[in-house]
Amino acid sequence: MRAVPPPFLLVRPPAAPPESLAEYRARGGYAALVDLSARGTGPTLLDEIERAGLRGRGGAAFPTARKWRLAAAASGPDKHVVANGGEHEPGSGKDRFLVENYPHTVLDGLLLAALATGANHGWLYLIEDMHGPLASVDRALAELRASDIGGDAPLPITVHRGPPTYVAGEETAALESIEGRPARPRKKPPFPGEAGLFGQPTTVNNVETLAHAAWIARHGAAAFAAVGTAESKGTLLFTLGNEVLRPGIHELPFGATWRHLIEDRGGGLTDGRRLRAILPAMSCGFVLAEHLDLPIAYETLRAIGSSPGCGGVRLVDDRTDVVALTLEIAAFFMREQCGQCPPCRMETNQFVHILKAVQAGKGPGYDDKLQRLADFSKKKGNCSLIEMAAAPVLSALRCFAADFARAAGPAQPPAN
Ligand SMILES: Cc1cc2nc3c(=O)[nH]c(=O)nc-3n(C[C@H](O)[C@H](O)[C@H](O)COP(=O)(O)O)c2cc1C
């Protein structure tokens, strides 16, 4: 295997206390922000982010420079940037880890995004139960305000505490919450870039995306783009759970293999279990163990019907009941859908209903029913939760067809 380059973001020992302003500045933090602000060169930063090929780490992998350019071109006296740390997916902890341990990296990225897009207000969107990250950010903001960064102007950053629901991390649900309403996704268009917070142009980025932007501003696009694959540049954060010997947050360059993540970083599966498949995040397709040596990248995963998602990895082993796991995931989406869009409400409920029937051995025609339901609901919600819920279910049917057929029992003769 190629030598794995050093991490970009997680450069300190995992148990170290949150990084202080002095430590962050000592390794070059905020220097690009101070320099670019003094020279008024937001457009230079935009070019750099574009050349780096940075894509969003919140799950959808949208090109960051394209989003920032739209915001920069939007007119109006007030614009906003929202750093989205609303992570609430079971099994994913990378955003809260980053915010708690590297608060200045995230704030640096947020201020750089504001500079590049011409925004005059920044928001750090966290969840009310994220006590460690909230305390860390409060401390970091106090340090920042007492420093010379930002000159005489007050730092326009507000921390918002959103509700502890999955949908609250969707970008327009986050905007609703900031505006004081229940965190439910808005109908789009208009997109936040056109009319976001308080009807004003708003850029929403995942906190990890912003941390990478800060790295690029400091080290340059070429250094970032030198790591990764043709379409997937830089590094990304994964969360490994208790299925491996060394659970925790791991940073890997794109192009590293699943085997490297699970065996070298994670120490392999516990109890001598045998890996059957990887679910890169709850809203993705399964990656079968035969792809353990596949380089992790948007393009390689797309080719097998999956994606890196938010990197909250779940593992399927030889003792996993895959029907029960699929039902657990479907039940999660049923519980977490916000109830606003009837097709999403119906689809997520029906998925659970059909999978329960399969589990009870009474599931003839389940695969057609699930597929038809997913086809019917596609793109009918205010947000993509409807598609997110369908992806792991349909993928499970393909990857574990024999397990489902066994659970569903013998096919019934058609009724006359
Ligand atoms: C149901 C749902 C939940 C989401 N939760 C999060 C979240 O917790 N954090 C996040 O950054 N993005 C989340 N997203 C994606 C955001 O809507 C948005 O695409 C993202 O914050 C954009 O940042 P990026 O371009 O930097 O990835 C969610 C999307 C959906 C549909």
The ligand as an SDF file (V2000), in Angstrom:
LIG
                    3D

 31 33  0  0  0  0  0  0  0  0999 V2000
  -32.3080   14.6820    7.4670 C   0  0  0  0  0  0  0  0  0  0  0  0
  -30.9990   15.3750    7.2520 C   0  0  0  0  0  0  0  0  0  0  0  0
  -30.1250   15.5650    8.3150 C   0  0  0  0  0  0  0  0  0  0  0  0
  -28.9090   16.2200    8.1220 C   0  0  0  0  0  0  0  0  0  0  0  0
  -28.0560   16.3750    9.1770 N   0  0  0  0  0  0  0  0  0  0  0  0
  -26.8880   17.0430    9.0080 C   0  0  0  0  0  0  0  0  0  0  0  0
  -25.9970   17.2630   10.1030 C   0  0  0  0  0  0  0  0  0  0  0  0
  -26.2520   16.8320   11.2280 O   0  0  0  0  0  0  0  0  0  0  0  0
  -24.8440   17.9390    9.8630 N   0  0  0  0  0  0  0  0  0  0  0  0
  -24.5220   18.4360    8.6120 C   0  0  0  0  0  0  0  0  0  0  0  0
  -23.4990   19.0720    8.4370 O   0  0  0  0  0  0  0  0  0  0  0  0
  -25.3470   18.2310    7.5660 N   0  0  0  0  0  0  0  0  0  0  0  0
  -26.5130   17.5700    7.7340 C   0  0  0  0  0  0  0  0  0  0  0  0
  -27.3530   17.3960    6.6710 N   0  0  0  0  0  0  0  0  0  0  0  0
  -26.9470   17.9890    5.3770 C   0  0  0  0  0  0  0  0  0  0  0  0
  -27.2370   19.5020    5.3690 C   0  0  0  0  0  0  0  0  0  0  0  0
  -28.5870   19.6920    4.9550 O   0  0  0  0  0  0  0  0  0  0  0  0
  -26.3100   20.2720    4.4260 C   0  0  0  0  0  0  0  0  0  0  0  0
  -26.3070   19.6410    3.1760 O   0  0  0  0  0  0  0  0  0  0  0  0
  -24.8760   20.3890    4.9330 C   0  0  0  0  0  0  0  0  0  0  0  0
  -24.8110   20.9670    6.2130 O   0  0  0  0  0  0  0  0  0  0  0  0
  -24.0850   21.2400    3.9650 C   0  0  0  0  0  0  0  0  0  0  0  0
  -22.7430   21.2880    4.3460 O   0  0  0  0  0  0  0  0  0  0  0  0
  -21.5610   20.7880    3.3950 P   0  0  0  0  0  0  0  0  0  0  0  0
  -21.8310   21.3120    2.0100 O   0  0  0  0  0  0  0  0  0  0  0  0
  -20.3580   21.4010    4.0080 O   0  0  0  0  0  0  0  0  0  0  0  0
  -21.5760   19.2940    3.4610 O   0  0  0  0  0  0  0  0  0  0  0  0
  -28.5690   16.7140    6.8310 C   0  0  0  0  0  0  0  0  0  0  0  0
  -29.4530   16.5250    5.7680 C   0  0  0  0  0  0  0  0  0  0  0  0
  -30.6570   15.8560    5.9670 C   0  0  0  0  0  0  0  0  0  0  0  0
  -31.5800   15.6750    4.8040 C   0  0  0  0  0  0  0  0  0  0  0  0
  1  2  1  0
  2  3  1  0
  2 30  2  0
  3  4  2  0
  4  5  1  0
  4 28  1  0
  5  6  2  0
  6  7  1  0
  6 13  1  0
  7  8  2  0
  7  9  1  0
  9 10  1  0
 10 11  2  0
 10 12  1  0
 12 13  2  0
 13 14  1  0
 14 15  1  0
 14 28  1  0
 15 16  1  0
 16 17  1  0
 16 18  1  0
 18 19  1  0
 18 20  1  0
 20 21  1  0
 20 22  1  0
 22 23  1  0
 23 24  1  0
 24 25  2  0
 24 26  1  0
 24 27  1  0
 28 29  2  0
 29 30  1  0
 30 31  1  0
M  END
$$$$
